[in-house]
Amino acid sequence: MVLFPDEFNCSRSLAKTLRNGPYSTRLDEAFGATIRACASPRTSGPDTWLNPQMIASYEQLHVLGYGHSVETYCDNQLVGGLYGLQLDRVFFGESMFSLRRDASKVAVARLVEECRKRDIKLIDCQVASAHLASLGARELPRRDFSALLRQYARRRPAGSWAEAGA
């Protein structure tokens, strides 16, 4: 499942939350906290694929400029977010979490905004879900996805996404 940033579907309710809601977003400021929140047990079961070794590997990729996080805050508390890897003009979304209503959707909206600014053409969502489909993501045949990777994933990323002076 992929999301092309220009095909992002911002529902009226999400647009209202973005305009008036209690949330703010930040980039690459709490990568470790975000990945650990993503690794927390879900209501669907206690197991997670994000073991300590995987977390350490992703944190190293973050230090190297490949790993990025989008964090959603409410009253200065981390309440949602996502993380993934950037390779040139592709963002590979790895996981997201939400502790409050719409917090992960707010993070996706900020990710899309960032992708547009950075000329990132494709967000790999990996696993199909109704949640992602509601945001405009769609499934692609493997051959089409592979062709897009050959086209857009060629160079190293530029480094941190953190805003200067934020």
N, C-alpha and C positions, 0 to 999 in steps of 0.2 A: 504494500500500500504506500502510495506516495502523495505528497501534497505539493503542487506547484504554487509558489507564493502568490502569483497573480490569480489563482483560482480559490483563494481562501474565502470561505463563506462566514462572514461575521453577521450572525443573527441580530435581529433588533434588540433582543434582550441582552445579548453580549455587548452590543454597541452601547447600550444604556449603562451596563455595568462598567465598561471602560471609561465612559464619560463621567458618571456620577458615583461609581462604587467606591468602596473603602480601600481599594488596592493601589499599590505602586509596584513597579518592577525594577529590577537591577540585573546587570549582566556580569557574570564571572566573579562576583563578590563572595559567594558562598558555595563554591563548587562542591567542597567536601560535605557540607551540611545537606546540600541538595541530593547528592548521590546516596548519602546515608538514609535520607528520608525515603528515597525511591526504593531502597533495600529493605525498608521496614515491612513486617508481615502485612499482608492484605486480608481483607475479610474473606476473600476466596480461598485462603489457605496460608499456612505459616511459612512455607518454603519460598525462597527467593534465589534466583540465579546469581545475584550479586553477593558473592562471598568476600571475605576480607582481601584475598589475593586479587580478585577482579577490581575491587574498589581501589586498591593500591595502584594497579595498572592504569585505570582510568585517571587517577590523580596525577600520575606521571605524564600521561598524554596531555592533561590540562597544563602542566608545567611547560611542556614542549610546544604549546600553542595549538594543539589539535582539539582538546576537550573544552567544551563551553557549557555554561549553565545560564538559564534564564530563571530568575527567582521572583516569586510573587510575595509581597509583604502586606500585612494589615497591622496597623499600629506598631510598626517596626518589628513584627514577628514574622518569621518565614512560615507561610501557610500553603505554599504550592510552588511548583516549578518543574523544570525538565532539564535534562542534560543530554549531550550527544557529542559527536565528533564532526569536525568540518574538514573536508578535503577539497580544496579549491572552491568550486561553485556548487558543492553538494553538502548538505547537513544531514548526518545520519542520526536521527533521534533514537536514543537508547531507552529512556524511561522517563516517566513523569509521575508526580504525586499531587494530591490535593487534600488539604485538611479542612478547607472551607469551600462552600459552594462557588463554582466558577473559577477557583484559583488556578487550576491547570489550564483552563481555556484562556484566561488572561495571559498566562505564560506563552501559550501557543500564539496568541495574537501578537505579543511582543516579538516572538521568534520570527514570525512572518514579516513584521516591520523591519527587523534587523536584516533578514535575508534580502529584502528589497533594497535596503541601503547598501549592502555589501555585494550586490549582484549575484547572490546565491540563487540558482535556478531551480533547485530540487531539494525537497525535504523527504528523506526516506523515513517513513513511519513504521516500516517493517511489518507489523502484525495488523491485519484488517480488524476494524471495530466500528460499530455504529457511531460511537463518540467521534472518531476521526472522520468518518464519512459525513457526519453532520457539519464538520468544519470545512468540507470541500475535498478531502482526500479521496483517492480512488485507486483501485487495483490496476496494475499494469502487467502484461505478460512479461516473463523473465527476459525474453529476447529484446523487448523494448527498453526495459530497465537497464540491461547491460549496455545497450547502445547509448543511453543517456549518460551512464557512468563513463564510458569511453570519451564522450564529448565534454563532460563537465568536471570530471575528477582527475585533473592532470598535475596541478602544482600544489605546493605546500600552502597552508593557511598563513595569514599575516600575523597572527599572534592573538593576544588577549582582546576580548570584546569589551572589557571594563571601560566605562566612561572616564575620561580624564577629569580629575577633580570632583568626582561624585562622592 
